[in-house]
């Protein structure tokens, strides 16, 4: 995790202490199952509770044994009564490691859902607020046709809601542990023991275990996170474009005392949007690593292990940061209606060329001839003319369209009339 881009609640979930506390939780749940089945003395589990995670001691032991799980177990047993010998009885290292990380991942994913919900809520809020403002729609970075300003936020919210569904499914598929022994055969204890233990910690068993939980599960989660981050990036890039000086239709919040440049006092840069764009690139890269981890040798190797110390903590923490910051931008967005109107009127209304084309075809002109005339006048307007006035002055147009026809061409209501209905789809 990168501290600059990690919020406190996520940092707590992925701390070293939390990692070993999750392992300890699994060990105690397994011991309880053994006790319930009469395999260890009654009261053994209770007597093994209360040990503290001593990182300094654990690190000291690991330097000698060069095995993290063994160091963890020795650190525990030094604090436990004789019943501590039953800790880890019948398990292998990956049993507690994979099950422990599943506990952490489940907690992290629950935080992601809350942050995603906040982001969706704020996108819908700004969409509703601006749904009746006509603005220039753009394709290829160029003016295209009018669009409700708020419709773009509805689109981003719809994408985020799809992300939520995918995240819920990935959460379910990652809420999986494994307590099946060294190569997943249940050689010493039956699958019932595993089910009982996992039920205590809120997880389900791996369908067909090996030594580990299958890594396609992690890959599914990491790719889902990457897609979600990419959709946040789409919002961020739109805000960055709208904040450009020559557009200036919207601007991310700029707080009192904030400064945009060490050299240019006038600068108000879209730094949050730029940051979100960069972090999305990082998360797409992490998803690739997660996919590389799927194919392991036989029942398991540890080529995945080193990367996983980064993957799940960094991916979940970074996405939460992105969602929280994007939500702040959406809620605090400055919208400049005068500039939106100014941009729409560039060229005297060239956004309405399709409406003019269709009207002339309706009046009897061939589509090819109508297209040629409209294109010619639109290009003149782009060079400093006024498209509406050029239409009125052109004799080829005059014979087909009267002033009322031309005025209707430039009405924005037809472009906005279904915007609220579209927004309603997202809310449902």
C-alpha positions, -999 to +999 in steps of 0.1 A: +000+000+000+010+036-006+004+056+026-004+088+006-033+069-011-045+048+017-073+058+041-072+048+078-099+021+078-083+003+049-048+007+064-060-010+096-075-040+077-042-046+058-017-039+086+008-065+096-010-069+129-043-075+112-027-102+090-016-122+119-047-115+139-067-131+110-044-161+111-049-164+149-087-162+143-085-191+119-063-211+143-088-206+171-118-215+150-101-247+138-092-255+174-128-250+184-139-275+157-114-300+170-127-295+205-163-298+194-155-331+178-137-345+208-102-345+192-086-322+218-094-317+255-124-297+265-115-261+273-084-261+250-097-233+228-105-210+257-071-215+272-054-206+239-072-173+236-056-140+246-022-143+230-008-110+216+007-104+182+043-096+190+058-085+157+092-079+172+093-115+185+079-129+153+105-112+132+133-124+155+121-160+151+116-157+114+153-146+109+162-180+123+136-203+108+131-183+076+094-194+075+067-168+084+040-193+095+064-213+117+076-180+132+040-170+139+032-204+155+063-203+177+055-167+187+020-178+198+031-210+216+055-191+237+025-173+252+002-203+255-003-231+281+004-268+272-029-269+252-011-246+227+004-278+211-030-283+194-028-250+175-024-258+138-030-295+144-037-311+110-032-279+090-007-266+065+006-231+061-016-221+032-047-232+052-043-203+075-027-179+051-054-182+024-082-183+049-068-154+068-064-133+037-100-141+027-111-127+060-092-095+053-104-093+017-140-096+028-136-067+052-119-046+026-145-054+000-173-043+024-155-009+027-152-007-011-190-011-014-196+017+010-173+040-009-188+030-042-223+037-029-212+072-019-197+078-053-229+066-071-250+088-048-230+119-055-230+113-093-268+110-093-270+142-072-250+162-097-268+145-126-302+155-112-290+191-105-278+196-141-301+174-161-320+204-176-289+224-187-284+221-225-247+218-234-224+208-262-221+170-267-187+161-281-174+132-302-137+129-311-132+160-289-153+180-313-187+196-309-214+171-320-250+178-309-266+192-278-269+170-247-282+176-212-251+185-191-262+161-164-266+131-187-228+124-186-230+120-148-259+096-153-238+076-176-209+075-151-234+065-123-248+037-145-212+023-151-206+025-113-238+005-106-226-021-130-193-022-112-211-027-079-228-058-093-195-072-105-178-063-072-206-081-052-201-112-073-163-111-070-168-106-032-189-138-030-163-157-050-135-145-028-152-152+005-136-186+003-112-204+026-094-237+026-086-261+055-080-293+036-044-301+045-011-301+025-025-309-009-062-305-004-071-342+003-086-339+039-062-367+048-065-362+086-098-345+090-130-346+070-145-317+050-171-313+078-143-299+100-135-274+073-171-264+068-176-259+106-145-238+109-151-216+079-187-210+091-173-195+123-153-169+103-180-162+077-164-180+047-173-208+023-150-237+014-130-239-019-149-262-042-119-284-052-089-274-030-053-280-038-027-266-013-043-232-019-074-214-028-076-211-066-060-178-078-086-172-105-107-159-076-081-132-068-078-124-105-116-119-108-115-094-080-084-076-093-098-073-128-132-061-113-113-034-094-094-025-125-126-020-145-141+000-117-110+022-116-112+026-154-148+039-150-137+063-123-110+074-147-136+081-174-153+105-150-119+121-141-109+126-177-143+142-185-138+166-156-103+174-168-115+182-203-143+204-190-119+223-168-096+232-197-093+270-201-108+271-235-138+250-223-142+260-186-177+244-182-169+227-149-142+227-123-133+203-095-134+219-060-106+243-051-104+249-013-096+281+005-058+285+007-051+259-020-025+269-046-022+255-081+013+264-090+045+275-074+051+300-103+017+309-117-008+323-091-037+321-115-036+283-119-064+260-107-054+227-120-075+195-121-051+177-098-076+152-084-087+141-118-051+137-129-043+117-098-073+094-104-061+089-140-027+078-128-040+055-101-063+038-126-032+029-147-016+013-116-047-008-109-049-021-144-013-032-141-020-050-108-048-069-125-024-082-150-001-095-122-032-112-106-039-131-139-002-142-140-007-157-106-035-180-117-013-207-133+007-224-105+027-256-106+008-288-098-010-284-064+009-251-058+042-232-059+049-199-043+056-177-074+024-158-065+033-152-029+056-122-031+032-103-054+002-109-032+018-090-004+011-060-027-018-069-048-049-072-026-039-045-001-028-020-027-057-026-051-084-024-025-068+006-007-062+025-039-097+019-053-112+031-021-091+063-022-102+068-058-139+064-050-138+087-020-119+114-039-142+111-070-172+114-047-159+146-033-153+160-068-188+151-079-205+166-049-184+198-049-182+203-087-184+239-098-206+242-129-204+273-151-237+277-170-226+309-188-196+291-203-217+261-212-241+284-231-212+303-247-196+271-260-229+259-274-232+290-294-198+288-310-203+291-348-238+303-344-252+269-337-233+243-358-244+217-332-277+217-351-265+206-385-283+172-383-316+189-375-311+212-405-302+183-427-333+163-417-356+193-421-344+199-457-348+163-466-383+164-451-390+194-474-381+174-505-344+178-511-322+147-516-301+137-486-269+141-506-277+176-518-289+187-484-258+173-468-236+192-492-253+225-485-253+221-447-217+210-447-207+240-468-225+265-445-212+248-413-176+250-424-181+287-431-196+292-397-166+274-381-143+300-398-161+328-380-196+330-394-230+322-378-246+290-390-281+302-383-277+334-402-260+316-430-290+293-433-314+322-434-293+340-461-288+310-484-312+310-514-310+272-517-323+270-481-348+298-485-368+280-511-374+251-487-374+266-452-391+296-438-380+315-407-402+294-384-387+262-398-352+275-392-360+287-356-373+252-348-340+237-360-322+255-332-346+245-304-329+224-277-360+207-262-358+177-286-323+169-273-333+171-236-368+158-236-359+122-226-329+131-203-349+128-171-363+095-183-328+082-190-317+093-155-346+075-140-334+043-155-301+047-136-319+053-103-341+022-106 
